[in-house]
Amino acid sequence: MEDPLYSEVWADPALSPRDRSIATVAAVVALYRPEELPAQLRRAVDNGVTRAELGALITQIAFYAGFPEAISASAIAARTLPD
């Protein structure tokens, strides 16, 4: 199998795509993976996560992963998902 992440993990019905997107964005922000964040933010919106929810998620992560990571994520989100 060439792509188990999307063909197996994302396809597993144990979590909805929306819930997977929330978990993935949280992990990408917490682990400071700025190169991956724009794609995951767009995927999250496509999976039904609102911009307001993403903002609240980034704020939540700030208290657990650090404010520098969250500030960077907020800037990336603003560029990736303009109003």
Rosetta blueprint (number, residue, H / E / L):
1 M L
2 E L
3 D L
4 P H
5 L H
6 Y H
7 S H
8 E H
9 V H
10 W L
11 A L
12 D L
13 P L
14 A L
15 L L
16 S L
17 P H
18 R H
19 D H
20 R H
21 S H
22 I H
23 A H
24 T H
25 V H
26 A H
27 A H
28 V H
29 V H
30 A H
31 L L
32 Y L
33 R L
34 P L
35 E L
36 E L
37 L H
38 P H
39 A H
40 Q H
41 L H
42 R H
43 R H
44 A H
45 V H
46 D H
47 N L
48 G L
49 V L
50 T L
51 R H
52 A H
53 E H
54 L H
55 G H
56 A H
57 L H
58 I H
59 T H
60 Q H
61 I H
62 A H
63 F H
64 Y H
65 A H
66 G L
67 F H
68 P H
69 E H
70 A H
71 I H
72 S H
73 A H
74 S H
75 A H
76 I H
77 A H
78 A H
79 R H
80 T H
81 L L
82 P L
83 D L
